[in-house]
Amino acid sequence: MSIDGLPPLRDVIERHGLQAKKALGQNFLLDLNLTGKIARSAGDLTNATVIEVGPGPGGLTRALLSNGAHRVVAIERDERCLAALAEVSAHYPGRLEVISGDALKTDFAALASAAAGNGGPVRIVANLPYNIGTELLIRWLTVPDWPPFYASMTLMFQREVAQRIVAAPGSDAYGRLGVLAGWRTQARIAFDVPPQAFTPPPKVTSSVVHLEPRATPLPADVKKLGRVTEAAFGQRRKMLRQSVKSLGGEALLERASIDPTRRAETLSVEEFVRLTNAG
């Protein structure tokens, strides 16, 4: 099956010998209906520059381009995939730039600034490698400049991680990730993806999460908020007076007008901001 005149992904993988590497967190998404659905979930791509991490053999890359992305900048660490991606680039002249490198060492703000010469929005869309997905999301949520360099993020995670991103206070999934995502973005799960859609199939269901930056999040120092949430949820079963002891304990909680006997998972995003600003 092909949506764009290029060979089916299974043929591409076989021809280039692209067996997914567990060490790189790779699970290739071959269902072109699903890659198209992810691309459409990202919103209007017509004038957008899309940053993609871990394109692999290029299934999602192809969907983004065939759904009208003005330009795609794809960062791929696995050099085995570069030849397959070069074929996609040749099929869409001038619209795909492939960067061979490590996403964890990439300055995304600088990349976006250089890439978005057309003046359109920058959107991050990726089937993220499982082993770096959470770390990348936290980096993107805690960029120093806000509004950020991206207009939206549409990202694939293991379902458990996706539930943590969109979790509300009081739920078991609510933690540091939910606070950071809730503070600066509006996040929702767009849809689930079953294991059999991937090669090789992971042991868990995946979910696509769409995040849009809030124009004016509550003011707080991003590094301080990170420290507060890390301390609070590092001992989530303990009362706050104990878990944030190293940050000021009861005196800090009193300044923030928060009951020291409460636990971290009961605090709203607004209360975490208040706690941060009281430090």
N, C-alpha and C positions, 0 to 999 in steps of 0.2 A: 504493500500500500504506500502511495506517495501523494503528497499534497502539492508538490512544488516542482515536479519534473526531475528531482534528484533520486538516486537509488534508495530503496527501503533501508531503514537503519540496520536491520539484521544483516543485510548484505554488506553494508559499510563496515560493521564490526568484524564480520568474518574476513573480509578482504584485507583489512588493516591489522588483524590479529589483536583486537582490543578486548581482551578479557578483563572484566572489572577487577580492580585491585582493592582488597579489603583494607590494606595499609593506608590507602588514600581516601577511604570512606566512600568508595564509588558504588553506586547502584544506577545503572543506565535505564532511563525511562524511554521505552520504545514505542509506546502507544501514541500515535500522532493525534488521535482525538483528544487525549489528555494533555499533551504538550500544547495543543491549540487552545484548550480550555484555560490552561495556566496563563498563556499569553493574553487571552481576552480578559481574564480576571485582573490584569494589571491596568486596565483602563485604556484610554485612547493613546495609541502609540504613534499616530500619524506623524507628529513633528518631534517625537521623543528620541533621546539618546538613551539606550538601555545598557546598563552594566550587568553582565552575567558572570557569575563565579562558577567554575567547574562545569564547562559545557560538555565535556566528554566527547562523544562522537557527533554532537551537534543537533540532537533531536529538538530540544527547546529553542536552540539558536535559530533553527530553520522555521519553527513556529512563529517566533518573534518577527522575523524578517517577512514571512509570508502574510503575517497579520499587520504589516504596514509600518513596522519600526523604521524610523528615519535612518538610524544607525545603531549597531550593536557593538559594544566593546566587551570582548569575552576574555576572561583571565583563566588560563589553564596551566596547571602545574605538570601534568602528565604529558611529556613530549611525544609519547606514542600517538596521542590524539591530534597532533598538529597537522598531519597530512590530510586527515579526514576533514578537519575544519578549513583547510586551504581550499578544498573542493567546494565547500559552501561559500567561501569568500569569492571564489571565481564565478560562482553562479549568481551572486548578488554583488556586482562590481561596485566598489567604493562604499559599501554599506556595512561591511563587517571588518573590524580590526581585532586580531587575535594577539593577546599579550601572553608570552610564555613566562610564567612566574608564579610566585607564591602569594596567594590572596592575603595571608597574614602579614606579609611584608609590603603590602601595597598601600600607597597614600591615595585613598579613594576620593577625597575632596579635591586633590590636585588633578587626579585623573578626570574627574567630572568637569572641572574647570577647563581643562584642555580639550575635552571631547565635545562639549556642548556649544560649539561655535555657531550652531544654527539658531541659538536662542530659545530652543524648545526645552521642555522639562527633561530632567534626568530621572529615570526610574530604575530601581534595582529589581531584577527578576532573576531568580535562580532556584534550581534544584540543588540546594547546598550539600556539599559533602558532609555526611553525618558527624564526622569527627571534628569539624571546625565551625559548624553552623551556629551554635549558641555563642561562641566567642565573637564571631563576626557581627552577629546581631547586637550584642552588647556594645561593641565598638561603634556601630552605626547609631545606636540610641544615645550614646554619650559623647557625640562629637561636640567640641567646644562652641562652635558657631551655630546659632539657631535663629530663624529657620535653617534647616540643614541643606546640604548640596543636592539632596534627592527630593522628588515630589511625592514618591511613594515607594514602598517595598512590597514585593509579592514573592514569598519565599516558601520553600518546601522544607518541612521538618518531620521528625518522628512525631506521631500524634501526641505522645506524652509531653513533649517539649512545646508543641503548639498550644496545648491546654494550659501550660504554665504561662505562656505569653499573654493569653486572653483572660486569665483567671481573675475572679473578683475576690475582695476581702472576705475572709471567713471560710473559703474553700480550701480543700487539702492541697490543691495545685498552686495556690497563691504563694508567691515568694518574691525574691529579688527581681526576677525577670518580669513578673507581672507588674511590680511597682514601676520599674523603669519604662516598660512599654506603655503602661497606663498614664504615666506622668507626661510623656512627650508625644504620644501618638494615640490614635484611635485604631485599635486592632480587632480583627475578626477572623474567624476561620472561614475560608471561602468554600472549601470542600475537602473530602477525604480521598485518598488514593490507596487502593488495595495493594498488598504485597505482590500479587501476580502481574501487576503492570510493569514491574522492574525486572531487569536481568543483572545479577541474580536477584531473586525475590528476597527482600529483607524479612526478618522474623516479625516485624511489626507493621501496623497500618501507618501511613504517612498523611500529613495534612498540609494544605496550602494556606498560608496566613497572609492576609493583606493588611498593611499598616500605612496609615496616612498621618503625617506630622501635624500636631496641633499648632496653630498659628502662634498662640501665646500660652505656652505651658506655665504653670505656677513657677515664679522665680525661685531658684535654688542653685547653689553651687554643685555642679554635676559630680565632682570628685568627692565632696562631703556626703552627698546623698548616697553615692556608691559605698562609702565607708559605713554609713548608718545602716543601710539595708544589709550589708555583709555581716555586720555585728549582730543585728537583730535576728536575722534568719539563720545565722551560724549556730544559734542555740534556740531554735524556734519553739521548743517545748518548755523553755524556761520563761519566767516572768521577765518583762522588759528591764526591770531594775537590775537584774542579773546579767542579761544578754548585752546590754549597752553600758555595763559598768566601766569598761575601759574608755568610754567616750564621755563619761560624766555621771552615769548612773541616775540616781533619784533626783539629783539637782538639775540635771539636764531635762528630765521628764517633767519636773515641776515647772521649769521655765516654759516648756511647750504645752503646759496644761493637759498632760496625758497621765492617766492613772498608771502608776508603776507596777501594778499587779496584772496588767493586761499582757497578752502575748502578741508577738509580731504579726501573726496572720490575721489579727482582728483590726489592725490599723488600716485606715484608708490611705490612698495616695496623698491626699491633702494633709493628713496627720504626719505622714513620713516627711513631707516637705517642711511642715512646722517644726518637727523634731530636728531636722537638718539645720534650719535657720536659727534654732535656739542654741546651737553649739558654738 
